[in-house]
Amino acid sequence: MNSNTKNNIIMAKKTTKAKVEKLSSEELKNIQELQGKIQNIVMNLGSAELARQSMINEHSLLNEEWKKITLDLETKYGQVNVNLADGVLSPIKDPVEKEPEVLQAVVTEG
């Protein structure tokens, strides 16, 4: 390609772009709405993550409380099943011979 042809191609590329000074009101409205939706989703994702972390922390605390209560009850009553509907205790057929960890709970519908 000689330099004239090359210059013409470059000139053609430059002249194919229309000189636009401003978006149309419809284009501006569409892009503003899209940007608003994106920002809203990002904000909601942040809020959801904070809520998720809070629930994870609360779950961990509740599990620790569960372990403490079941250990206390197992120390008092031994390894037993507990009916969570009425609090009735029943023996476990083959209790595990180890240090107490978690009291087994049995839920029956009444």
N, C-alpha and C positions, 0 to 999 in steps of 0.2 A: 504494500500500500504506500502510495506516495504521501507527502505531507499535506497536499490539498485535499485528498480524499479523507484523510484522518481528521483534518480540521472540519470538513463538512459533516462528518459523523458526529463529532463533538458538538458542533453548532446545531445539528438536528436534534440531539438529545436535549440541549438547552432550550430550544424553541418549542419542544413538545410540551413542556410544563407551562400550564397557564399561570399567569401571575394572579395569585389570590391574596387579597389583603385581609379577609375575614371569613370565618365559617358562616354558612347559612344559619338562620335561627333554628331550623330543624336539626341540623348537624350538631350545633352547640347544645341544644336541649338533649339530644340522644346521648352525647358523650358525657354530659353532666349527670344524667340519670344513671348511666352505667357506672361512672365513678362513684356516685353515692351508694349504689348497690354493693359495689366492691368494698367500700369503706365500712358499710353496715355489717357485711359478712365478717370482715376482719375483726371488727369490734365484738361481734357476737362470739366468734371463735375464742377470743381472749377471755371473755366472760365465762364461756363454757369451760375453758381450761382451769380458770380459778375455782369454779364450782367443783370441777373434777378433783382438783388437788385437795380442796376442803373435805370432800366426801371420803377420799382415800385416808386422810388424817383421822377423820372421825371413825372410820371403819377400824383403823388400827387401834384407836383408843378403846373402842367397844370390844374388840377381840381381847385386849389386855384385861379389861374388866370381866369379861366372860371367863377367862382362864382363872382369875383370882377367885371369883365366886364359885366356880365348879371345884376348884381345889379345896376351898373352905368346906363346901358341902360334902365332898368326898372324904375329907378328913373326919367330918362329923358322922356321916352315915355309911361310909365305905363305898365300894364300887356298886352302884345301883342304877337302874333305869328310873327316870322320872317322867311321869305322865304330866305334860305341861298343861293339860286341860284342868286337872283337879289336884295335882301335887302328890298323887299316890306314888309311893316308891315300890319297886319290885326288884328282886335279885337278878343279877346277870348270871346266866347259866354257867359260863366259864370266864370268871373275872381274870383280867390280865394281871399277872404278878409283876408289877413294876411300880415305880414311883407314880403317885397320882398326877394326872395331867388334866383330863377333861372329863366331866361327868356326862355320861351318855343320856340323851333325852329322847323320849318316845312320845310322839303326839298321837292321841287317839281322838277320833271324832265322837262326840257324845251327844 
